[in-house]
Amino acid sequence: MVEQVPPAQLEDWLARHNGPDLPMVLDVREPWEQGLASIQPQGFELRCIAMGELASRLQELDPDHPVACLCHHGVRSMHVAAFLLQQGFEQVVNITGGIDAWSRERDPRVPRY
C-alpha cells in the first residue's frame, strides 16, 4: 500500500525523513509538462524522470533514499510509487493530487494546466 501525502503536509514528511541526504521529490511527468509547471526544491532534492523512462533509469535512484513521487494529478506517481516499493524502496510516498494540488495547497505561483 502506497502512503499518500497531500502537498500541504509534505513538509512534515520531509522533516521525518531528513537524514544525511535530502529527501527526493521524483517528478515523473513528461518533459513538456515540466516545462509548463515546475516546483522549486526547498528542503528536498528534485529529480525529473518521466514515468516511461523509470525502469531503464532505476539505477539513478538509491533505494535507501526517501522518495516522494509527483505527477499531474497523482495517478502516474501512485503507480511509480508502487513500482518503487516492489523494487525494494522502503521510504516512498505519493504526493496526493500531484502538481495541481501543489499549486492549490502550497504554491499558487505554480501554473495549473
Residue pairs with C-beta under 8 A, 6 or more apart in sequence:
2 78
2 81
2 82
2 85
2 92
2 93
2 94
3 92
3 93
3 94
4 78
4 93
4 94
4 96
5 13
5 68
5 93
5 94
5 95
5 96
6 95
6 96
6 97
6 101
6 105
7 95
7 96
7 97
7 101
7 102
7 104
7 105
7 106
8 105
8 106
10 68
10 95
10 106
11 43
13 23
13 68
13 93
14 23
14 43
14 44
14 68
17 23
17 66
17 91
18 43
19 66
21 45
21 62
21 65
22 43
22 44
22 45
23 43
23 44
23 45
23 65
23 66
23 67
23 68
23 91
24 44
24 45
24 46
24 47
24 61
24 65
24 66
24 67
24 68
25 39
25 41
25 44
25 45
25 46
25 47
25 67
25 68
25 69
25 70
25 95
26 47
26 48
26 49
26 61
26 67
26 68
26 69
26 70
26 77
26 80
27 34
27 38
27 39
27 46
27 47
27 48
27 49
27 70
27 71
27 99
28 49
28 50
28 51
28 54
28 69
28 70
28 71
28 76
28 77
28 80
29 48
29 50
29 51
29 70
29 71
29 72
29 76
29 99
30 50
31 48
31 50
33 72
33 113
34 48
36 111
36 113
37 99
37 103
37 110
37 111
37 112
37 113
38 110
39 46
39 70
39 99
39 102
39 107
39 110
40 46
40 107
44 68
47 60
47 61
49 57
49 60
49 61
51 71
51 76
51 79
51 80
54 80
54 83
55 83
58 87
61 67
61 84
61 89
63 84
63 87
63 88
63 89
63 90
64 90
64 91
65 91
66 91
66 92
67 81
67 84
67 89
67 91
67 92
67 93
68 92
68 93
68 94
68 95
69 77
69 78
69 80
69 81
69 84
69 92
69 93
69 94
69 95
70 77
70 95
70 98
70 99
70 102
71 77
71 80
71 98
71 99
72 98
72 99
72 100
72 113
73 97
73 98
73 100
73 101
74 94
74 95
74 96
74 97
74 98
74 101
75 98
77 94
77 95
77 98
78 94
81 92
81 93
81 94
84 92
85 92
95 101
95 102
97 104
97 105
99 110
100 112
102 110
103 110
103 111
103 112
104 112
